[in-house]
């Protein structure tokens, strides 16, 4: 082991180990630390031995780093992050930097920034998206924290990030916990897009009775057009994956219960707090929750009879329309996520650059898609754009594809399918385009039973009426 490694990596699991190897590939020396000796040994089997080392001893680890020490944490969010920080503190000095590259809640990150600032140690919350492959070969990176700390690590982050047209998929997000906030919203959009794809799969399976090979061909074709994206590409591959434990295709032996780590729920709760409507993301979280009620759903299936399934005859016409419906719904979901980012930027004074966010999401991350180029252009034209629905080009795409979205919803409802995401994407569009969404009646009801007052269209101020009460 040499002295003066450029960076330290705490957590040598899938993400931490691969990111460290990525750093090593780009000319940075890395010393890893993990309490699990097997992970240490496994890590040492890879990389350039001159510039890679790992240990299960924290003092050996910290002593190996150059000053100021820059230590990246890739450990599970929550109490483990605080435990690692506590273990590191006796070996750190003023000016050292800790980077949390996990999915920590932004409020936890903000607290850690303030706590460590008292010790003159910089703490950065850095969102990293791209999964195992992205970590190894180039993720999308969303750093937040102090500008001075970012300037120290910028060269490294640029080097290891994904590139689109030679543009690195990394940009400084803003002060405080801005990086982790942006990553949280990224994950919320991810929840929404995955739900929409799952619903589209169910519509194809039920309405057209298609098998997995046909699904593969459809999604592979879609990935060459307006839906070109990482999630569509991997979905196409999933349908032809064989199961190692049986003679079936893998998708057919996976349980119909979706897991989650909480970031989608955090996005929904945050949107409720800021009063920003994000119905696709909300319903995506709710449907994952619903999927966990496997036993109840099985029992209800026997009791609650739905409509007779209608098989659609115009196969190609239905497929083409569904492609446009999914495209419409993806745009709606992105719009909801960016609306939340816009509100949060003002609320928390992050000063987020929405164009930069769209730019770095074009590569490396899970929600990368061709649509993000249009979104980037929209914010290039107007960096104060309050809603993507107000951009003329994006509005045009929504208008052109709304009939397909409506047809998809109708087909799902007729066959009794729970297409919550597709319905919510259309709901968002219709709620924004309608000048009246009968809230006047709601305000009248509130004033009737609770004297909560209401506003008028012809006079300024708050008003209350002594309503004709009922017995």
Secondary structure, 3 states (H helix, E strand, C coil): CCCCECEEEECCCHHHHHHHHHHHHCCCCEEEECCCHHHHHHHHCCCCCCCEEEECCHHHHHHCECCCCEEEECCCCCHHHHHHHHHHHCCCCCCCEEEECCCCCHHHHHHHHHHHHCCCCEEEEEEEECHHHHHHHCEEEEEECCHHHHHHHHHHHHHHECEECCEECEEEEECCCHHHHHHHHHHHHHHHHHHHHHHHHHHHHHHHCCCHHHHHHHHHHHCCCCCCEHHHHHHHHHCCCECCCCCCEHHHHCCCCCCCCCHHHHHHHHHHHHCCCCHHHHHHHHHHHHHCCHHHHHHHHHHCCCCCCCCCCCHHHHHHHHHHHHHHHHHHHHHHHHHHHHHHHHHCCCCCCHHHHHHHCCCCCCCCECHHHHHHHHHHHCCCCCCHHHCHHHHHHHHHHHHHHHHHHHHHHHCCCCCHHHHHHHHHHHHHHCCCCCHHHHHHHHHHHHCCCECCCCCCCCECCCCCCCC
